[in-house]
Structures are given as C-alpha cells and as structure tokens.
Amino acid sequence: MVSPTNDVISITSPTTVNKTKLGVYLGKVFCSEVISVDSLQCYKPGRIVTAKVTESEADGVVHHLVDYLEAHEEPHSFLQTALECIENIQSRGNVPILAGGSTSLTIPILRQCIDNGKRLCVIMLNSPLPILQNRIERRVDQMIDEGLLDELRELLALEAAHLKEGPDFKRGIWKTIGYPEFYPYLTSSGGDGEPIPEEIFKACVAEMKMNTFSYARMQLNWSQETLVPMLQQNGVSYTRLMGSAVELRIARVGTEQGRQEHLNIPQDHRLLAEHNKPGGSPGHVQLRKDALIREDLQEVPGLGAVGEQVPGSP
C-alpha cells in the first residue's frame, strides 16, 4: 500500500529561466508529475506563443493544467483544480511539482498549500538581466522559426469568432505577449496585393522582445518584493538557484543519475533529502554516489555557489 505524502515542490522563475527543464528533471527524479502554474498555457490554442512544454521536452513526465481551456475562457477554476491535482498526486505517494511564473496564480496556490498544512519546498530560479534579455530575444526568434506567425493568424481567426465586439487584449488567449504586439502586422495589408512592409514586421518583433523582457523584470521584482515576504511571514524556507547553472548541471548529470544534490540544493532541506525515490534505475543509489565523486561533476565552473537556502521567519 502506498503511503500518501504531504510535500509539495514549487518552482518559480521569470520566463525563459529553465523552470520547465527543472520541473521535468524533478518529475523524473521523484517519479512524479508537474502541475503548470501558468495563466496562458492552460489554453488549447497558442502552443508556440505561450511556450508550452512539448512532448519531447516532457520526456514522459505528466503535466497537468495545460491545454484545458478554450480561447475565450478564463482560468477561474484553476485554484480548485490545482488543489485536486495536488491531493490526487499525493494520495499516490508522489510529490506534486508546481512549475510556473504566473504572478496571479502562484501566491494563491501556495497560500492554500500552507493553509492545508502542506510542507512546501520553494525553488526560485533567477538570472542576471543581460543573460535574461539574451535568452528572451533568442526565444522570440525561435518562436518565429517554429511558425509563430501562422499560429497568431489562427488566434486572429478565433478572435473574429468569439469576440464579436472587436479585439480585447485583456481576455482569453489574446492577452498573451506576442498577439497584441503582432496585431498591426496581422491586420496590415500592403495594398494592391503587395507584401506587408518589412519594417512593420521588424517593429512587431522588437516590441515583443521588449515587452517580454519588461514582463520578466516584473516577475523578478514580484518574486523579491511580494513572494519572498509572503514565504517569510509564513515561515516557509526557500532556495534560490541561478537558472543557467541549473541547466548546465542537468545537462552534465543526466536524469538516470540525477538527484537533488547534483543541483547543489542544500542537503539540510528536509523535503529534498527525504524524498530519495528511485528514478527508474535499480542502481540509482550507487549511481548517485558515483556521480558525486566524479571529477567532471566536481569541476563544473560556477556551480559551487548556485544554491542558497534561505530560512523562513520563525
């Protein structure tokens, strides 16, 4: 008989800072499931523009609360549905992994976990602003290469079907960064069959990059000014990691051998220390010990100080 657990892992970060990779990694380590805390990835359309986890990226780890809303709906039932997911996953003896950067959904779900007596492990991923800006610009370029414009045209058609009163960038999927920015391009015409001027396209790309970076900076400020005080007031300890270092460590260690100590998360964090479940490999304990003493893992540059555990208020 499986014994239920009372633990919850929460990963928060600005956009593009590897929370998806870390969520999948921990999902494989704990043989568990991820609950997306994202107010836009919940929509069925918009796979590219909302940066949903792909089947390849998920690598077999189940993701909940993705692709369940129609374009014109709002995630009013998110909190209740997320709580039900948490209870369901815990009832099977697994640790739910909350992963997302939504400033509107994160604190409500964490407060409910606290009020319900859950034991929280909060991991906050950070990034220096220059690196963050570069990652955002590269992601936008990648989105365009993957077919962003065609996807936005589909959202334009959905807008015509559902928003009879005209465009509303504060409703449904249409509030996602990318759609308002490209709206001038989507609704432009070169006239007489001429192509849309290149300068309009370039201006839309630049605005999407700028607004995404502004949002990421807001997420960082919110994390420090709102999330951290809430955690401290409730006596919840949290761990801060640099997103780029986490990505490097995951890539170097690999999921078969990977354990939390490889990410340099402090070992006195009880939740992570206690949930040392097999990651699909019978020899996972020995593999973990072997990996810890391997020279190449000890010498990864800059990983000695990527983890900082901060205790909550008494």
N, C-alpha and C positions, 0 to 999 in steps of 0.2 A: 504494500500500500504506500502511495506517495504522500509524503508529509507536506502540507502547504507551507509556504514561506510568507514572511511579512515584509520583504525587502523590495525596494524599487530603485532602479538606477535612472537618473535623469541626465541627459547630455544637452547642454545649451551652447549656442555659439552664433556669431554672425553668419550670414550667408557665405558659402564657399569655403568654410574653415573645417572641413573634414568630419562633421558630425555624422554624416551618412556612413562613411567608412568606419568610424569608430563604433557606431551602432551595430553595423553588420559584424564587425570583429567581435564585439562583446556578445552578440547574439550567438555566434558560433562557439565562443569560449564557454558560455553558460548554457548552451543548447536551448536557447530561449527565443523570444520574439520581440519585435520592435513595435512600439506604438508611436506613430508620427504625430508630432505636436506642431502642425503647420496648418494655417488657416486657408491655404491655397492649394496644397497638394491633395486636399480632400475632394477636389472637383474631378469629374471624369475627363473632361477635355483639358488641354493645356499641359501635356506631358513635358514638353521641352521648356516652355516659358516658366514653369514652376519648379523645374529641376527635380522631377520625381526620380526616385531610385528605379533603375532599370532591372530587368530580370537578371541580367548578368551581374550587376553590382550587388543585388540582394543575395546572390550566391546561395539560394535555398533558405535564407532566413525570412520567416514570415513577417510582413509589415501590415499593421492594422491602421485603419482610418485614412486610407489612401483610396482615391477613385470611388467614392460612395455618394457624391452629390452631383446633381445636375447643374449646368452652368449658371442658372438664375437663382439657385437656392442659397441659403446661408447656413453656416455650421452651428445652428442653435442647440443641437442635441450633442455637440461634441463632448462636453464635460461628462454627462451621464454615460455616454457610450464608452468613453475612455476609462471611466471608473469600472464599468462592467468588464472591459478587456483586462484591466489590471487584476481584478478578482479572479477572472477565469484563468489567466496565466498562472497566478499564484496558487490556485487550487490544484494545479498540476505539478506543484513543487518547483516552478521556474521563477526566475527574477524578471519582471517586466522591465523593458528598456525604453524609456521615454526619450525621443530624439527630435529636436526641433528648435527653431529660433523665434517662434511666434511670441511677440510681446503681449498679445491679448489673451493667449491661452495658457502660457506656461505657469504663471503665478496661480491662477485659479485651480489648475490640476494639482500643483504642488501643495497648495493650501488644503485641498481636500485630502490628499495623502497624509498630511500632518494631522488634520482633524480626525482622520480614521485610524490613527496610530501606526501608520506605515513607517518603516525605517528607511530613510532616504539616503542615497549616495548621490550627490550632485557633482557633476563634472562640467567645468566651464572651460571651453576652448577659446583661446584668444589668438590674436595675430597683430603684428606691427602694421600700422596703417599703410606704409608703402607696399608691403607684401600683399596685404588685403586688396588694395586697389589693383595691383597687377593681376591677382587671381580673378577678380571680378571682370576685368577687361578681357582676359583670356576666355572666361566662361561665356561672356556675351558673344564673342567671336565664334566660339564653338557652337553655341546655340544656333547662330545664323547658318553655319556649315551643316548643321543637322536638320535644317528645314524650318527654322523659326517663322519665316515669313508665310509659308504655306499654313502653318498652324494658326498664326494670327488672322489669316484670312478666314479660316474656319470659325474663329471666335467672332469675327465681324458678321458672318452669316448667322451665327447663333444670336448675336445682338439684335439683328433685324427680326428674328423670330420671337424673341422673348421680351425685348424692351421696346414696346410699341411707342412709348413716349420719346424715344431717342436715346443716345448714348448716356451712360451713367457709370463713371469710373469709380464709384463707391459701392457698387453692387456686384455680387457674384464673382465669377472668374474674371470679369472685366477690370477688377481693381488690381490685378497682378501687375507688378512693374514689367513693362515691355509693351503691354497693349496700349495704354494711353500715349506712351512715347512714340509708338509707331503709327498712331491713328492718322496723323497728317499724310503719311506715306500710303496707308491702306485706302484712304479716301481721296487720294490725289489722282489726277488724270493729266497726262501730257498734252492732251488735245490733239484732234485730228489723227488719232492712232499713234502719236509719238510716245516714246517711253517716258516714264516718270523721271524727272531730273535727278541726276546722281547726288546733287548737293542736298536734296530732301532726305534721301536715304542716309547719307553720312551724318546729317544733323540728328536724325532719329537714333542712330547707333550711339552717337556721342551722348545724347540725353539719357538713353537707357543706362549706359555705363555710369554716368554722373549720378543719376537718381538711385541706382543700386548701391553705389558707394556711400551715398548720403544715408541710405537706409541701414547699411551695415554699421556705419559710425553711430547711428542712433541706437542700434542693438547693443553695441559695446557700452555706450553711456547708460542705457537702461539696465544692463547687467550690473554695472558698478553702483548706480545710484538708486535702483529700485529692487532688483533681485537680491543682491548681497545683503542689504539691510533687512529684507524680509527673512532671509535664511538666518541671519544673526539673531533677530528678535525671537525666532522660534527654536534657537539652539541647534540648528542643523549645520553640520560641518560640510565644507565643500572643497573640491580640489580644482586647481587651475592648471591647465596644460597649454603649451603652445601647439596650435593645430599642425604646423609644418613638421614639428618634431614627432608628433603622434603618427602622421602619415609615413614618415621615414621609418619609424620603429615598426609599424605594422608591416611595411614592405620588407624590412630586413628579417623579421622574425617569422612571419607566415602564420597562418591560422592553425596549422596542425600542432605547432609547438607553442603558440602564443598563449600567454597568461597575463594577468593584470600587472604583475611585477615587471614585465618587459616594457610596459608603457611608463614605468617609473612612477606609478601611483603609490603613494606611501603605504607601507605594509601594515601600519597600525590602523589603517582604515578598516574597521571590523568587517563591514559588509563584503568588501572585495577579498579580504583574507579568508573568510569563512566559506564563501561560495566557490569552491575549487572543484567544480564538476568536470567530468570528462568532456573533452571537446571532440569526441568521435574517434579517438585513438586510444586503444587499450593501454599503451605505454605512455600516456600523457604526463604522468608524474615524473618519470625518469627523463622524458624529453624536456620537460620544463627545467629540471635540474641541470641537464646537459647544456641547454641553451644559455642558462645563466652564467656558466663559466666559459662559454665560447668566446675566444678573443675578439672576433669580429663584432659581437654584440656589445662587448665592454668598451669598444673604441669608437662607437658611433659618435661623431662630433656633436657637441652641444646638447647631448641628452642627459647629462648629469644633473641638470637643474631645471628640467622641463616640468617637474611636478612640484606643486606647493600645496600642502594641505593646510587649510585654514579652519580652526575650530570655531564652532558656533558659540554664541553667547551663553553663559551659564544659565 
